[in-house]
Amino acid sequence: MAELRESLAKAGFKDVGTYLQSGNVILSSKARPENVARKCKRQLAARFGLDIDVVVRTRDELAEVVERNPLGRVAVNPKRYQVSFLSAELDPEAVSKLEAAAVPPEQFVVIGREVYAWHPDTIARSRLWALLAGQGLGVAATSRNWTTVTKLLAMADE
């Protein structure tokens, strides 16, 4: 993660910080989020040889994600409460795939470019989780548990 921070700082980003060994980055930039995503993606490819999608949210967008918290009343274990951040809104066919994969008592809510998913029994064997973590949605996606989401917001506020 130190190399990632260094690489992004050399690319011109300010206040670069990372959380754990997860690829979560907090940084400052005056560029639009889509330009930040493209620049980060290029840096990852050039410096590390990685061709991975990058999904960016502003501090205010991340705060809205936390404020919404549509499953907060039922999602009592933050490690099993996930938010998938999408590069674009899902089309109805992708939402239908999620509906077919969810097995009660699992629940999910799609709001804009986020999918909130509660996996009370297990994440490891969840078909819903596998779909959210995979590439079958037709958009770039990255998922984080609720603990990570709220920690990233706290870091952005520091």
C-alpha positions as CSV (number, residue, x, y, z in Angstrom):
1,M,0.0,0.0,0.0
2,A,3.0,2.3,0.5
3,E,3.9,1.9,-3.1
4,L,0.3,2.6,-4.2
5,R,0.3,5.8,-2.1
6,E,3.7,6.9,-3.5
7,S,2.6,6.2,-7.1
8,L,-0.6,8.2,-6.7
9,A,1.2,11.1,-5.1
10,K,3.7,11.2,-7.9
11,A,0.8,11.2,-10.3
12,G,-0.2,14.5,-8.8
13,F,-2.8,13.5,-6.2
14,K,-2.7,15.1,-2.8
15,D,-3.5,13.8,0.7
16,V,-3.2,10.2,-0.4
17,G,-4.1,7.7,2.2
18,T,-5.0,4.0,2.1
19,Y,-7.0,1.7,4.4
20,L,-5.8,-1.7,5.2
21,Q,-4.4,-3.9,2.4
22,S,-7.6,-3.6,0.4
23,G,-6.9,-1.1,-2.4
24,N,-9.1,1.5,-0.7
25,V,-7.6,5.0,-1.3
26,I,-8.6,8.4,0.0
27,L,-7.1,11.3,-1.9
28,S,-7.6,14.9,-2.8
29,S,-8.1,16.2,-6.4
30,K,-9.8,19.0,-8.1
31,A,-10.5,16.7,-11.1
32,R,-13.9,15.3,-11.8
33,P,-14.4,11.8,-10.4
34,E,-14.4,10.1,-13.8
35,N,-11.0,11.7,-14.6
36,V,-9.6,10.6,-11.2
37,A,-10.8,7.0,-12.0
38,R,-9.1,7.1,-15.4
39,K,-5.9,8.5,-14.0
40,C,-5.7,6.0,-11.2
41,K,-6.4,3.1,-13.6
42,R,-3.6,4.3,-15.8
43,Q,-1.3,4.5,-12.8
44,L,-2.1,1.0,-11.6
45,A,-1.4,-0.3,-15.1
46,A,1.9,1.6,-15.6
47,R,3.3,1.0,-12.1
48,F,2.0,-2.4,-11.1
49,G,0.9,-4.0,-14.4
50,L,-2.7,-4.3,-13.2
51,D,-5.7,-3.8,-15.5
52,I,-8.4,-3.3,-12.9
53,D,-11.5,-1.1,-12.8
54,V,-11.4,1.9,-10.5
55,V,-14.6,3.2,-9.0
56,V,-14.5,6.7,-7.4
57,R,-16.8,8.5,-5.0
58,T,-16.5,12.0,-3.7
59,R,-16.5,12.6,0.1
60,D,-20.0,13.9,-0.2
61,E,-21.2,11.0,-2.2
62,L,-19.8,8.6,0.3
63,A,-21.5,10.5,3.1
64,E,-24.8,10.1,1.3
65,V,-24.2,6.4,1.0
66,V,-23.7,6.2,4.8
67,E,-26.7,8.5,5.5
68,R,-29.1,6.4,3.4
69,N,-28.3,3.1,5.1
70,P,-31.5,1.5,3.9
71,L,-30.9,-1.8,5.7
72,G,-29.5,-0.3,8.9
73,R,-32.4,-1.6,11.0
74,V,-31.8,-5.3,10.1
75,A,-28.1,-5.3,9.3
76,V,-26.7,-5.9,12.7
77,N,-23.3,-7.3,11.8
78,P,-21.2,-4.8,9.8
79,K,-19.0,-7.5,8.3
80,R,-22.0,-9.1,6.6
81,Y,-23.5,-5.8,5.4
82,Q,-22.0,-4.8,2.1
83,V,-22.2,-1.9,-0.2
84,S,-21.3,-2.4,-3.9
85,F,-20.1,0.8,-5.6
86,L,-21.0,0.7,-9.3
87,S,-19.5,2.7,-12.2
88,A,-23.1,3.3,-13.5
89,E,-26.6,2.5,-12.6
90,L,-27.8,-1.1,-13.2
91,D,-30.1,-1.9,-16.0
92,P,-33.3,-3.8,-15.1
93,E,-31.9,-7.1,-16.3
94,A,-29.0,-6.9,-13.9
95,V,-31.4,-6.1,-11.0
96,S,-33.5,-9.2,-12.0
97,K,-30.3,-11.3,-11.8
98,L,-29.7,-10.0,-8.2
99,E,-33.3,-10.7,-7.3
100,A,-32.9,-14.3,-8.6
101,A,-29.7,-14.8,-6.6
102,A,-30.9,-13.5,-3.3
103,V,-32.0,-16.2,-0.9
104,P,-34.0,-15.3,2.2
105,P,-33.1,-14.0,4.7
106,E,-30.7,-12.1,2.4
107,Q,-31.9,-8.6,1.4
108,F,-30.6,-6.0,-1.0
109,V,-31.6,-2.5,-2.0
110,V,-30.4,-0.7,-5.2
111,I,-30.2,3.0,-4.9
112,G,-28.6,4.9,-7.8
113,R,-25.0,3.6,-8.3
114,E,-24.9,1.6,-5.0
115,V,-26.3,-1.8,-4.0
116,Y,-26.7,-2.4,-0.3
117,A,-26.7,-6.1,0.6
118,W,-27.3,-7.9,3.9
119,H,-26.1,-11.4,4.2
120,P,-27.1,-12.5,7.7
121,D,-26.2,-16.2,7.4
122,T,-23.1,-16.2,5.2
123,I,-21.2,-14.3,2.6
124,A,-18.9,-17.1,1.5
125,R,-21.7,-19.2,0.0
126,S,-24.0,-16.5,-1.0
127,R,-25.0,-16.4,-4.7
128,L,-26.0,-12.8,-4.3
129,W,-22.6,-11.9,-3.0
130,A,-20.8,-13.8,-5.8
131,L,-22.8,-11.8,-8.3
132,L,-22.1,-8.5,-6.6
133,A,-18.4,-9.3,-6.3
134,G,-18.1,-10.6,-9.9
135,Q,-18.4,-9.2,-13.3
136,G,-21.9,-10.3,-14.2
137,L,-23.6,-6.9,-13.6
138,G,-22.6,-5.2,-16.9
139,V,-20.8,-2.4,-15.0
140,A,-17.6,-2.0,-13.0
141,A,-18.3,-2.8,-9.3
142,T,-16.3,-3.0,-6.1
143,S,-17.8,-4.0,-2.7
144,R,-16.9,-3.1,0.8
145,N,-18.4,-4.1,4.1
146,W,-20.1,-1.5,6.3
147,T,-17.1,-1.2,8.6
148,T,-14.9,-0.3,5.7
149,V,-17.4,2.1,4.2
150,T,-17.8,4.1,7.5
151,K,-14.0,4.0,8.1
152,L,-13.4,5.5,4.6
153,L,-15.8,8.3,5.4
154,A,-14.1,9.0,8.7
155,M,-10.7,9.1,6.9
156,A,-12.1,11.5,4.3
157,D,-13.3,13.8,7.1
158,E,-9.9,13.9,8.8
